[in-house]
Amino acid sequence: MREGHQGTGPGAITPDGCAVDVYRRLGVGREPDVIEAAVPAGASLLELGCGAGRVTGPLIERGFAVTAVDESAEMLEAVRERAPGAETVHSPIESLRLERRFDVVMLASFLVHTAEHGTRQAFLEACRRHVRDDGCVLIQREGEGWHLEVPRVREDPSGCTVRIVSADPVGDGVNSVLAEYVFPDLRWTQTFLARPLSKEDFERHLGEAGLAVDAYLTDDGTWVRARPTPR
């Protein structure tokens, strides 16, 4: 388990505290719609940190050629069940080197908010390394006030009550976030570290990795399309 990360509940827990069975159960939201509207039909898509394939499956169904990457073998097993048309790659994002490039690279699940600056830059550099020069990178950011508006609750289509219980400062601009996932029959928690990023900081980090914002795709600014800048 990574320092500052923890998960509780039945089944496998990934190094960042995610419960695999939670992500097997959770429903898909508007993500496939946002992605489909932002990229060319039938594009090749590299999904970094794919989890259990919650988004992978709908993207395959919509005609995208998806290569799904995750550091958890258990998550990838779930992807193969949910999205048998996807290519799966077992690897940490930061060390990924596929020696090929894609029309679209996607870094979702707020991974850009990882606490360590070096890890964030390695994630973004992996995006730049694998995107075609005429392609794009889709990034999911936290919403404004995400760490301030706590506790908060949403009801997932799967029947799960998702609670962000707390986001407590632990120093150096990083918060320890406690999330709770309650289904009618089972309960899981995840504790993880996250760093809030202003729009200016976010765009600066992109620039350091050779990327630049092309468009904010949603009204709340949580989905962003970036383009590679000249090397």
N, C-alpha and C positions, 0 to 999 in steps of 0.2 A: 504494500500500500504506500502511495506517495505521502510524504510528510504533509500534514494538514488536511488529509483526505481520509474519509471513513465512510463505510456503508453498513447498514444493519438490515436484517431480514433474510428470508430463505433463499437458497440458490447461490449461484456464483456472483461474486462482487469483483468489479474491475479495479485496476490500480488507482483510478481517480474516484472510487467510491460508488460507481454506478452499479445498480443491481440489474443483472441481465434479464431476469424475469419481468421486471417492471417494464423494460423497453420492448420485450416481446408482447406485452399486453397493451401498452399505450396506443391510442389511435393516432391517425395522421391529421394534421390541421390544414392550413392553407399553403404550406410550404410548396407542394408540387405545383400549385397554380402560379405562385410567384415565380418559381424557377422556369416553368414552361413559357411564361410570358416574356421572360428576360433573355432567352437564348434561342438560337436557331433550332427548328424542328429536326429531330433525329441526331442531334449533336452527340459527339463522344464526351462523356462526363466522368471526371475523376472525383469521387466523393470521399473526402478525407474525414476520418472519424465517423464512419457510417453507423456505428452502434448496431442495433439488431435489425436494421433494414426497414425501419418505419417509413422512411421517405424513398428508399431504394426501390421498393416494390412498385409504388405508383409511377415512378420515373420510367422503369422498365415497361410498364403497361402503356405509357404514353409514347413509346418508341425511341427512348434514349438508350444509347449504348453505355452502360454504367460499369465502371470499375470501382469497387467498394473496398476501402482500406480501413482497417482497425487494428489496434494492438492487442485486442482480446480475441482469443480463439473461440471462446464461447459466444461472443457477439457475432462473429462471422458464421458460426454454425447456424444461428438464427437467421442470418441473411440468406444463407443457402436454402433454408426452408421457405422463407417468405418471398424471395426473389431469385428463383433458380436460374433466371437468365443473366444474372449479374456475374461478372468476374470478381473474385475476392482475392485480396492481398493481405497477408498477416504481417503487419509492420507498424512500428511507431511512425507518426507523421514526420517527425523532424529528421529521421534518417532515411526516409523513402527516396529511392533513386531507381525509377523504372526505365530510364533511358528511352523514353518516348513521351510525347506531349499530346495534349488533349484540347478540344475546342473549348471546354469549360472545366474549371476546377472549382470545387465547392468546399468551403470551410464553414460549417454550420454549428449549431449547438453552443453558441457563444464561446467557442474555443479560442477566439482571438483575445478573450479577456483572461486568459491564463495568468497566474500571478507573476511568474518569472519572465522578465523582459527577454532574456536570451531564448527561452522556449517559444515565446510569441514570435520573435523574429525568425526562428527556425521554421515555425509553421508557415509564415508568410513567404519565406524563401522557398519552401517546398511547393507552395502554390505557384510562384513565379517560375520555378525550375520545370514544372510540368505543364504549363499552359502554352499554347501556340502563340506566336507573336501577334497574330490577328484574332486571338481568342479572348476570353474574359474569365474573371474570378468572381464568384459569388460568395459573399461573407455575411453571416448573421451576427448582428451586434445586440447587446443588451439595450432595452428601451431606456429613455431618459427617466431618471428617478428610480431605476430598477432596484437599487440598493437602499433607497430611502422609503419606498412605499411598502413597508413590512410591518406586521404580517399581512399577507394577501393570499387569496384562495381562487382557484379556478377549477371548474369541473371539466374533465377530459371526456371526449365522446365514448371512451372505453368504459366509463362508469367509475373512473378513479378521481378522487379528490386530491388535487395537487396543492400543497401549501408551501409557500416560502415563509418559514417560521421566523427567521432572523437573518441579519447581515451585520455582523459585529466587526469593527476595526481590529486588526491584529498588528498594525504597524506598516510603514512604508507604502501607504495608500492601498493596502490589500484588506479585503474583508473575508471573514469566515462565514460562509452561508450554510444554513441548515434548511434542507428541503425534506418534505414528508409526502409520501405517496400512499394513499389509503384506498384500497379496494374493499368491496363488501366482505371479502374473506381473508385478506392478508394486508399487511402494512410493512413498508420499507422506509428507511431514512437514508439521506446522503448528506454528508458534510464535506464541503470543498472550498478551496480558496479561489477568489476572483478579484480582479483589479478593474474598478470602474475606469473608463476611458472617455475623455471629452472628445468631441468631434475633431478638434484640432490635433489631439494626441493620436487618435485613430488614424487620421490622414497622414500624419508625420511617420508613423510606423509603417504604413503602406509604402510611402515614398522611399524609406530606407531599404525596403525589400524589392524595389523596382516596380512598384505598382502605383496607380493613381485612380482616384474615384472617377468613374464615368457617370454614374447616376445613383441616387438613393431611390430604391424601387418601391418603398412603402411609405405611407404618410407618417408613420412613427419612426422612420429612419432605421429600422432594425435590419432590413435587407439592403445590401449594397452591391452594385456591380462595379468592379474595378477592371482596368485594362493594364497590360504590361507596358512599361515605358522603355525607350530604347536602351539597350545595354551599353 
